[in-house]
Amino acid sequence: MDLNQIEKYHDLGLMPDWAYYQVNGKSPMENYIEQHRKILDWVRKQQSFDSNYIHVVSEVKIKK
């Protein structure tokens, strides 16, 4: 499989990240930086979603 096919399958979601980072031809440091950036992007996305989300909790005591 050549690098173009690897990139194509990964972009389409047909190749999992763990396999892609082993065969993509990049250095371990480049792969680490890319994974770290993806994780930070996901965290930032979650934080922006959570800032618009309100969680309401109601506590009720039941007498026996």
C-alpha positions as CSV (number, residue, x, y, z in Angstrom):
1,M,0.0,0.0,0.0
2,D,1.5,3.4,-0.9
3,L,1.3,6.5,1.2
4,N,-1.5,8.0,-0.9
5,Q,-3.7,5.0,-0.3
6,I,-2.9,5.1,3.4
7,E,-3.8,8.8,3.7
8,K,-7.0,8.2,1.7
9,Y,-8.2,5.3,3.9
10,H,-7.4,7.2,7.1
11,D,-9.2,10.3,5.9
12,L,-12.2,8.2,5.0
13,G,-12.2,6.5,8.4
14,L,-11.3,3.1,7.0
15,M,-8.0,2.9,8.8
16,P,-7.8,3.2,12.5
17,D,-5.4,5.8,14.0
18,W,-3.3,3.1,15.7
19,A,-2.5,1.5,12.4
20,Y,-2.1,4.8,10.5
21,Y,0.5,6.1,12.9
22,Q,2.6,2.9,12.4
23,V,2.7,3.0,8.6
24,N,2.3,6.6,7.5
25,G,6.0,7.1,7.0
26,K,6.3,10.0,9.4
27,S,8.7,10.2,12.4
28,P,7.5,9.3,15.8
29,M,7.8,12.9,16.9
30,E,5.7,14.1,14.0
31,N,3.1,11.5,14.8
32,Y,3.1,12.5,18.5
33,I,2.6,16.2,17.7
34,E,-0.3,15.3,15.3
35,Q,-2.0,13.1,17.9
36,H,-1.5,15.8,20.6
37,R,-3.0,18.4,18.3
38,K,-6.0,16.2,17.5
39,I,-6.6,15.6,21.2
40,L,-6.4,19.3,22.1
41,D,-8.8,20.2,19.3
42,W,-11.2,17.6,20.6
43,V,-10.9,19.0,24.2
44,R,-11.5,22.5,23.0
45,K,-14.5,21.4,21.0
46,Q,-15.9,19.7,24.1
47,Q,-15.3,22.8,26.2
48,S,-17.1,25.1,23.8
49,F,-20.0,22.7,23.7
50,D,-20.1,22.4,27.5
51,S,-20.1,26.2,28.0
52,N,-23.5,26.3,26.2
53,Y,-24.9,23.4,28.1
54,I,-26.7,23.7,31.4
55,H,-27.0,20.7,33.7
56,V,-29.9,20.9,36.3
57,V,-30.0,18.6,39.2
58,S,-33.0,18.3,41.4
59,E,-32.8,16.5,44.8
60,V,-35.9,15.3,46.6
61,K,-36.1,13.8,50.0
62,I,-38.7,11.0,50.5
63,K,-40.2,10.5,53.9
64,K,-40.8,6.9,55.0
